Amino acid sequence: MIILKIVWVLWLLSEILLNRLLRSTTGDKKKKDKGSLWMIWITIILSINIGIFLSYYIDLPLGTQPTLIISGTILIVLGMLLRFYSISSLGKFFTVDVTIREDHTLKTDGIYGWVRHPSYLGSLIFFAGFGISINNWISFLTIIIPVTLVFLYRIKIEEKVLIEQFGQDYKVYMDNSYHLIPWIY
């Protein structure tokens, strides 16, 4: 469990750094973001901490411990890599809040040709791995369900803003790509 706590702290520090470095400076961001950035932070922190807390009091294992720690850790690393790759692919157009830059262009190639929100997919893979590593059904569900719901809310907000900005081009892109999970959603 100590490795999991270290990973959680490292992830948290990396997200705080991203939050500090990649926040937009435009004046209307609060109107577009609709408070979703804070909702994401609150949901993640509460879900992770409640999930860990519940694992100490409710014994509902997912499976055998060594297998789950290894597979969970692999998912954690893959999720973080996908998130960071997605962020670097967007380059200067990535912000942690919902903002359209002045010279913003629509990215539809690479990973964005398959999935419109690969950064959130990477985060969800991370949280699934984290939940699996805890090896507790209640903890896993306590983490993955609220985090998924808050990301789906954020995606709705982002897509509305992107449709306003790019119009029919974004609608065509939506028809030719998935929200989060290729071939599923």
Residue pairs with C-beta under 8 A, 6 or more apart in sequence:
1 134
3 69
3 73
4 130
4 133
4 134
7 73
7 76
7 130
8 48
8 130
11 76
11 80
11 126
14 80
18 87
18 96
19 37
19 96
22 87
22 94
22 95
22 96
23 95
23 96
23 97
24 95
24 97
24 99
24 101
26 99
26 101
29 95
29 97
29 98
29 99
32 97
32 98
32 99
32 100
32 157
32 161
33 97
33 98
33 99
33 157
34 98
34 157
36 98
36 150
36 153
36 154
36 157
37 96
37 97
37 98
39 150
39 153
39 154
40 150
40 151
40 154
43 146
43 147
43 149
43 150
44 127
44 147
44 150
46 146
47 127
47 142
47 143
47 146
47 147
48 127
48 130
48 143
50 142
51 131
51 134
51 136
51 138
51 139
51 140
51 142
51 143
52 134
52 139
54 136
54 138
54 139
54 142
55 134
55 135
55 136
55 138
55 139
58 136
58 138
58 139
59 136
60 136
60 137
60 138
61 135
61 136
61 137
62 68
62 132
62 135
62 136
62 137
62 140
63 135
65 135
68 132
68 133
68 135
69 133
69 135
71 129
71 132
72 129
72 130
72 131
72 132
72 133
72 134
72 135
73 129
73 133
74 129
75 125
75 126
75 128
75 129
75 132
76 125
76 126
76 129
76 130
76 133
77 129
78 122
78 125
78 129
79 122
79 123
79 124
79 125
79 126
79 127
79 128
79 129
80 122
80 126
81 122
82 111
82 118
82 119
82 121
82 122
82 125
83 118
83 119
83 122
83 123
83 126
84 122
85 111
85 118
85 122
86 94
86 111
86 112
86 118
86 119
86 121
86 122
87 94
87 119
89 107
89 110
89 111
89 112
89 118
90 107
90 112
90 119
92 101
93 101
93 104
93 105
93 107
94 119
95 101
98 154
98 157
98 158
98 161
100 161
100 162
100 165
104 165
106 162
106 166
106 169
106 170
106 173
108 173
108 176
108 177
111 118
112 118
112 177
113 177
114 177
114 178
114 182
115 121
115 177
115 178
115 179
115 180
115 181
115 182
116 155
116 159
116 173
116 174
116 177
116 178
116 179
116 180
117 151
117 155
117 158
117 179
117 180
120 151
120 154
120 155
120 180
121 180
121 181
123 147
123 151
124 144
124 147
124 148
124 151
124 180
127 143
127 144
127 147
128 140
128 144
130 143
131 139
131 140
131 141
131 142
131 143
131 144
132 140
134 140
134 143
151 180
155 179
155 180
159 170
159 174
162 170
163 170
163 171
166 173
178 184
178 185
179 185
